[in-house]
């Protein structure tokens, strides 16, 4: 029973990272109807700059002595990634307004490759230190070991999800939701659609930077392969529904727990599947859900009349 609970908790901790990324996918899709494949690059970019500000020794940047305290480094890394999101929207995506959605999605793949190539070179081949903000401490509750880094990820993800729900009840949030329903009607009603697009990318960038930070601190450092975490957040979005914030949360929990339970029990009960089958499980779950519900568990079913 303890093993089962331990795997469940670790699944929730993994899901906390997935939900930060999934919310970025959802917010961009809700506002622009484009599925962004640039989230892995934003995660790696944000994680790198948090690491740069927190772990670079004895250097000065714009008159500021590095390294910064972790919380200042986190704020600076998130801010830089928000600026990158704004730059992507303004320079690359805004000129594509009116073009086929497929073409815009392909553009985001190109942006992901370009940004990750640059950041991979900055990171290098070794793990890049992120500092030790959470410490090596841990709690034990009923035999379940809870690391501080996992607890921090869960609490942060919970606060971000709550903040997103509250945001969509504000005037700006309603404007973003109106943009997602019909851009032309929203524009006619005075909604600054271009500004909503920029806001969506800024929010996605900030949340990806948070996810990158937890990926780095949870695994003792950031590496070039850390961006692969974002690719497992995509099944969470598809399972929950591309345009659903509650779906992003449910999908992340489903994918995270399925992955950790598989990693825990698969070698015992299904060893013939081979090592690391848990890495494939998110896509297996996604396929199974799509067969039954093509729009995801909470996605909006679109009806086209011809």
Secondary structure, 3 states (H helix, E strand, C coil): CHHHHHHHHHHHHHHHHHHHHHHHHHHHHHHHCCCCCCHHHHHHHHHHHHHHHHHCCCEEECCEEECCCHHHHHHHHHHHHHHHHHHHHHHHHHHHCCCCHHHHHHHHHHHHHHHHHHHHHHHCCCCECCCCCCCCCEEEECCEEEEHHHHHHHHHHHHHHHHHHHHCCCHHHHHHHHHHHCHHHHHHCCCCHHHHHHHHHHHHHHHHHHHHHHHHHHCCCECHHHHHHHHHHHHHHHHHCCCCHHHHHHHHHHHHHHHHHHHHHHHHHCHHHCCCCHHHHHHHHHHHHHHHCCCCCCCCCCCCCC
